[in-house]
Amino acid sequence: MSHHTTAYEDILRAAGHRVTRQRILILDAVCDGGKHTTLGEVYARLHTFDSSIDRSTVYRTLKLFVELGLVVSAQTGDGETYYEIAPAKPHHHLVCRRCGRETEVSGDILERTVEDVRARHGFQIDAAHLVFSGICAACLDE
């Protein structure tokens, strides 16, 4: 997924934010990370282009991008937060606690549950990118 498939500049401006060189570099660094990338990896990529951008700027900018829906974040249980460019369709991850295997599953799997919670409780779940931890089939068979 590439951030060039979304009108990220329009989204930033519509939310009252400027499109700055630093923000573009940070978004590029997330995109260059492929599917999942950590704050540290984004920070390291940035320093090849601009060593003046500090870690707190990267953190605040990633938080803004998540709030605006340009980037999604998830914690997989290893203590890290992973970031990726927001996909066109939501997806989730199954992460095995034993072997670490990660399986990506369609966002459709939770659609009914999210709608049911909204209907019953009037609560809108942010379910664009969730991580479920457990034990995979291979490890269960061992």
C-alpha positions as CSV (number, residue, x, y, z in Angstrom):
1,M,0.0,0.0,0.0
2,S,1.3,3.4,-0.9
3,H,0.4,6.8,0.5
4,H,0.4,8.1,-3.0
5,T,-3.0,6.3,-3.6
6,T,-4.7,8.7,-1.1
7,A,-5.1,12.5,-1.3
8,Y,-3.0,12.8,1.9
9,E,-2.2,16.5,1.2
10,D,-6.0,17.3,0.9
11,I,-6.7,15.3,4.1
12,L,-4.0,17.2,6.1
13,R,-5.3,20.6,4.8
14,A,-8.9,19.8,5.4
15,A,-8.1,19.0,9.0
16,G,-6.3,22.4,9.4
17,H,-2.8,21.1,9.2
18,R,0.0,22.2,6.9
19,V,1.7,19.9,4.4
20,T,5.4,20.2,5.5
21,R,8.5,18.6,4.2
22,Q,9.0,16.8,7.5
23,R,5.4,15.3,7.4
24,I,6.0,14.1,3.8
25,L,9.3,12.5,4.7
26,I,7.7,10.8,7.7
27,L,4.9,9.5,5.5
28,D,7.4,8.3,2.9
29,A,9.3,6.5,5.7
30,V,6.2,4.6,6.8
31,C,5.4,3.7,3.2
32,D,9.0,2.5,2.6
33,G,8.6,0.2,5.6
34,G,6.2,-1.9,3.7
35,K,3.4,-3.5,5.7
36,H,4.5,-2.9,9.3
37,T,7.2,-0.6,10.6
38,T,8.1,0.6,14.1
39,L,8.7,4.1,15.3
40,G,12.4,3.3,15.5
41,E,12.5,2.0,11.9
42,V,10.7,5.1,10.7
43,Y,13.2,7.3,12.6
44,A,16.2,5.4,11.2
45,R,14.9,5.8,7.6
46,L,14.3,9.5,8.1
47,H,17.9,10.1,9.2
48,T,19.2,9.1,5.8
49,F,17.3,12.1,4.4
50,D,17.2,14.6,7.3
51,S,19.0,14.0,10.6
52,S,17.5,17.2,12.1
53,I,14.1,15.5,12.6
54,D,13.9,14.4,16.2
55,R,12.2,11.3,17.6
56,S,9.4,13.3,19.4
57,T,8.4,14.9,16.1
58,V,8.2,11.5,14.4
59,Y,6.0,10.2,17.3
60,R,3.7,13.3,17.3
61,T,3.4,13.1,13.5
62,L,2.6,9.4,13.5
63,K,-0.1,10.0,16.1
64,L,-1.6,12.8,13.9
65,F,-1.5,10.5,10.8
66,V,-3.3,7.8,12.8
67,E,-6.0,10.3,14.0
68,L,-6.5,11.4,10.4
69,G,-6.7,7.9,9.1
70,L,-3.7,8.1,6.9
71,V,-1.8,5.5,8.9
72,V,-3.0,2.6,11.1
73,S,-1.2,1.4,14.2
74,A,-1.3,-1.8,16.1
75,Q,0.5,-3.5,19.0
76,T,1.3,-7.1,18.5
77,G,2.2,-8.1,22.0
78,D,6.0,-7.6,21.7
79,G,5.9,-4.2,23.2
80,E,6.2,-2.3,19.9
81,T,3.6,-0.3,18.1
82,Y,3.6,-1.0,14.4
83,Y,2.5,1.5,11.7
84,E,1.5,1.1,8.1
85,I,-0.2,3.2,5.5
86,A,-4.0,2.8,5.9
87,P,-5.3,0.2,3.6
88,A,-8.3,0.8,1.3
89,K,-10.1,-2.1,3.2
90,P,-9.6,-2.9,6.9
91,H,-7.7,-5.9,7.8
92,H,-6.6,-7.6,11.0
93,H,-3.9,-9.9,12.2
94,L,-3.7,-13.2,14.1
95,V,-0.4,-13.5,16.0
96,C,0.7,-16.7,17.6
97,R,2.1,-16.3,21.1
98,R,4.2,-19.4,20.7
99,C,5.9,-19.2,17.3
100,G,5.2,-15.5,16.4
101,R,3.6,-16.5,13.1
102,E,1.3,-13.7,11.8
103,T,-1.7,-14.2,9.6
104,E,-3.5,-11.3,7.9
105,V,-7.3,-11.7,7.8
106,S,-9.9,-9.6,6.0
107,G,-11.7,-6.9,7.9
108,D,-15.0,-8.5,6.9
109,I,-14.5,-11.0,9.7
110,L,-15.5,-8.5,12.3
111,E,-18.0,-6.4,10.3
112,R,-21.1,-8.0,11.9
113,T,-19.7,-7.7,15.4
114,V,-18.8,-4.0,15.0
115,E,-22.3,-3.3,13.6
116,D,-23.9,-5.2,16.4
117,V,-22.0,-3.3,19.1
118,R,-23.0,0.0,17.4
119,A,-26.7,-1.0,17.2
120,R,-26.9,-2.3,20.8
121,H,-24.7,0.2,22.6
122,G,-24.5,3.2,20.3
123,F,-20.7,2.8,20.4
124,Q,-18.6,3.0,17.2
125,I,-15.6,0.8,17.4
126,D,-12.4,1.9,15.6
127,A,-11.8,-1.5,14.0
128,A,-9.7,-0.7,11.0
129,H,-6.6,-2.6,12.2
130,L,-6.8,-5.1,15.1
131,V,-4.4,-7.7,16.4
132,F,-5.6,-10.9,18.0
133,S,-3.1,-12.9,19.9
134,G,-3.5,-16.6,20.6
135,I,-2.1,-20.0,19.5
136,C,-2.0,-20.9,15.8
137,A,-3.2,-24.2,14.4
138,A,0.3,-25.6,13.9
139,C,1.3,-24.9,17.5
140,L,-2.0,-26.4,18.8
141,D,-1.2,-29.6,16.9
142,E,2.3,-29.9,18.6
